[in-house]
């Protein structure tokens, strides 16, 4: 379990202390079935989050059956999603997109109490205050434009975008915070060397909290793996994010 606190200068008082669980890169497939998520989902539920934020790659498109694996993943996530009192939101990674121009099956996610974000924005409202949750399609899989999405944004905005190396575009578009996955933290990390291999669009910000043009970016190491199916000095991750309002 990773616990981080991010201070947002414009965060409304009504959302001060909001807690979110971040999960990504679950990669459900025959060699990593949905039952393998049980320990991570138990940790996430025990954290009693206000929000569940899912940052993509729920299956492995190189293995298994797309519909069966996606359904199994969503079914495993549903109890956690329904326990998050302010809602659950998901964007999709490069493994999640079927052949163009199709998108992932939104109805499947909605039926489990999870709001899919495909170049769309959802609003949380409390005590006349507002916080936006925005989500972009995978930059690897589809053309997408953060400036076009956020041009009408007036509230603090958490942007979910699978690929962390697009963070400068998110900062330029006015996102308050960006959450990503995609990298797996490198999976194999050598002391003094770092990750042995990182994917395209995931080489600059492999894991953890950093700041890009003053915008905080958090990249989760994820839960699942891709071949080689092992981790070294890079454990799987369930993240609890607490949002704080800047003093003054």
C-alpha positions in Angstrom: 0.0 0.0 0.0 1.3 3.4 -1.0 -0.1 6.5 0.7 0.4 10.0 -0.8 -1.0 13.4 0.0 -1.3 16.1 -2.7 -2.1 19.7 -2.0 -4.1 21.5 -4.6 -4.2 25.3 -4.3 -7.8 25.7 -5.6 -9.3 22.7 -3.9 -12.7 23.6 -2.4 -12.9 23.2 1.4 -15.7 20.7 0.9 -13.2 18.3 -0.7 -10.3 18.9 1.8 -9.3 15.4 3.0 -11.0 13.5 0.1 -9.5 10.0 -0.1 -9.1 8.1 -3.4 -7.8 4.7 -4.2 -5.8 4.5 -7.5 -5.5 1.2 -9.3 -4.1 0.5 -12.7 -2.6 -2.1 -15.0 -4.6 -5.1 -13.7 -4.0 -7.1 -16.9 -6.5 -9.8 -16.3 -5.9 -12.8 -18.6 -5.7 -16.6 -18.5 -2.3 -16.5 -16.8 -3.4 -13.8 -14.4 -7.1 -14.4 -13.7 -9.4 -12.0 -12.0 -9.1 -14.1 -8.8 -5.4 -12.9 -8.6 -6.7 -9.4 -7.9 -8.2 -10.5 -4.6 -5.4 -9.3 -2.3 -5.1 -5.9 -4.0 -8.9 -5.3 -3.9 -9.1 -6.3 -0.3 -6.4 -3.7 0.6 -8.2 -1.1 -1.5 -11.6 -1.8 0.2 -10.1 -1.7 3.7 -8.9 1.8 2.9 -12.6 2.9 2.7 -12.0 5.4 -0.1 -14.3 8.2 -1.1 -13.4 7.7 -4.7 -12.1 4.8 -6.9 -9.9 6.0 -9.8 -8.9 3.5 -12.4 -6.1 4.4 -14.8 -6.3 1.7 -17.5 -5.0 -1.6 -18.9 -7.5 -4.0 -17.4 -6.7 -6.9 -19.7 -3.8 -8.1 -21.8 -4.8 -7.9 -25.5 -2.0 -10.3 -26.4 -3.6 -13.2 -24.5 -7.0 -14.5 -23.7 -10.5 -13.4 -24.8 -11.2 -9.7 -24.9 -14.8 -9.8 -23.7 -14.4 -12.6 -21.2 -11.4 -11.0 -19.5 -12.9 -7.5 -19.5 -16.1 -8.9 -17.9 -14.2 -10.8 -15.3 -12.1 -7.7 -14.4 -15.2 -5.5 -14.1 -17.0 -8.1 -12.0 -14.1 -8.3 -9.6 -14.0 -4.5 -9.3 -17.7 -4.0 -8.8 -17.9 -4.5 -5.0 -15.0 -2.0 -4.5 -16.6 0.5 -6.9 -19.9 0.4 -5.1 -18.3 0.9 -1.7 -16.7 4.2 -2.8 -19.2 6.8 -1.6 -18.4 9.5 -4.1 -18.1 7.2 -7.1 -15.8 5.2 -9.3 -14.3 6.4 -12.5 -12.2 4.6 -15.2 -10.1 5.5 -18.2 -8.7 2.9 -20.6 -5.2 1.9 -21.6 -3.7 0.8 -24.8 -4.5 -2.9 -24.0 -8.2 -2.1 -23.6 -9.1 -0.7 -27.0 -10.7 -3.0 -29.6 -10.1 -2.5 -33.3 -10.7 1.1 -34.4 -13.0 2.9 -34.3 -14.6 1.0 -31.5 -14.3 1.9 -27.8 -14.3 -0.4 -24.8 -17.8 -1.5 -23.8 -19.1 1.4 -21.7 -22.4 -0.4 -20.6 -20.4 -3.1 -18.9 -18.6 -0.6 -16.7 -21.7 1.5 -16.0 -23.6 -1.6 -14.9 -21.0 -2.2 -12.2 -21.3 1.4 -10.9 -18.2 2.6 -12.6 -18.2 5.7 -14.8 -16.1 5.3 -18.0 -14.4 8.5 -19.1 -13.6 8.6 -22.8 -12.6 12.2 -23.5 -15.2 13.2 -21.0 -15.5 15.0 -17.7 -17.6 14.1 -14.6 -18.3 16.6 -11.8 -18.5 16.0 -8.1 -20.6 18.5 -6.2 -20.7 19.2 -2.5 -21.9 22.3 -0.5 -22.1 24.3 -3.8 -18.4 23.4 -4.5 -17.2 21.4 -7.5 -14.4 19.0 -8.3 -13.9 17.6 -11.8 -12.7 14.1 -12.8 -11.6 14.1 -16.4 -10.5 11.1 -18.5 -8.7 10.8 -21.9 -8.5 7.9 -24.3 -5.1 6.2 -24.4 -2.7 8.3 -26.4 -1.2 5.2 -27.9 -4.5 3.9 -29.2 -6.5 7.0 -30.3 -6.0 10.7 -31.1 -6.9 12.7 -28.1 -6.7 16.4 -27.1 -6.5 17.5 -23.4 -6.8 21.2 -24.4 -10.1 20.5 -26.2 -11.4 18.5 -23.3 -10.4 21.0 -20.6 -11.1 24.2 -22.4 -14.4 24.8 -20.6 -13.2 23.5 -17.2 -13.8 26.0 -14.4 -13.2 23.8 -11.3 -10.1 22.0 -10.0 -9.7 19.0 -12.3 -8.1 15.5 -11.7 -7.1 14.1 -15.1 -6.9 10.4 -15.6 -4.6 9.6 -18.6 -3.0 6.2 -19.0 0.4 7.3 -20.4 2.4 9.5 -17.9 4.8 10.9 -20.5 1.9 13.1 -21.8 1.9 15.1 -18.5 3.3 18.3 -20.1 0.3 18.4 -22.4 -2.0 17.9 -19.4 -0.3 20.7 -17.5 -0.5 23.1 -20.5 -4.2 22.3 -20.7 -4.8 23.3 -17.1 -5.2 20.0 -15.3 -4.8 20.3 -11.5 -3.4 16.8 -11.0 -2.8 13.9 -13.4 -2.9 10.2 -12.5 -1.4 7.5 -14.8 -0.2 3.9 -15.0 1.2 2.1 -18.0 4.8 1.7 -16.8 4.4 -1.1 -14.2 7.3 0.8 -12.5 9.5 -1.1 -14.9 8.8 -4.4 -13.3 12.5 -5.2 -13.1 14.5 -2.6 -11.3 18.2 -2.8 -10.4 19.7 -0.7 -7.6 21.8 2.0 -9.0 20.5 1.3 -12.5 16.8 1.7 -12.4 14.1 0.1 -14.5 15.5 -2.3 -17.1 12.7 -1.7 -19.6 10.0 0.9 -19.9 7.3 1.2 -22.6 6.9 4.0 -25.1 5.0 7.0 -23.5 6.2 5.7 -20.1 10.0 6.4 -20.0 10.1 9.8 -18.3 8.0 9.3 -15.3 8.2 5.5 -14.4 6.7 5.6 -10.9 5.7 7.8 -8.0 4.9 11.5 -7.4 6.6 14.2 -9.5 5.8 17.7 -10.7 5.5 18.6 -14.3 5.3 22.4 -14.9 4.0 22.7 -11.3 1.3 20.1 -11.9 1.5 17.0 -9.7 1.7 13.7 -11.6 1.4 10.3 -9.9 2.3 7.1 -11.8 1.3 3.9 -10.2 3.4 0.7 -10.6 0.1 -1.2 -11.1 -1.1 -4.5 -9.9 -0.6 -7.0 -12.8 2.4 -7.7 -15.1 3.2 -8.5 -18.7 5.9 -10.9 -19.9 8.3 -11.6 -18.2 5.7 -12.2 -15.5 7.9 -11.2 -12.6 8.8 -8.2 -10.6 12.2 -7.3 -9.0 12.5 -4.4 -6.5 9.2 -3.2 -7.9 6.2 -4.5 -6.0 2.6 -4.2 -7.2 0.8 -1.2 -5.9 -2.5 -0.1 -4.3 -2.4 3.7 -3.8 -4.4 5.8 -1.4 -4.4 9.5 -2.4 -5.5 12.2 0.0 -6.3 15.6 -1.4 -5.5 18.6 0.8 -6.5 22.3 0.4 -3.6 24.7 0.4 -3.4 26.8 3.6 -4.3 30.5 3.4 
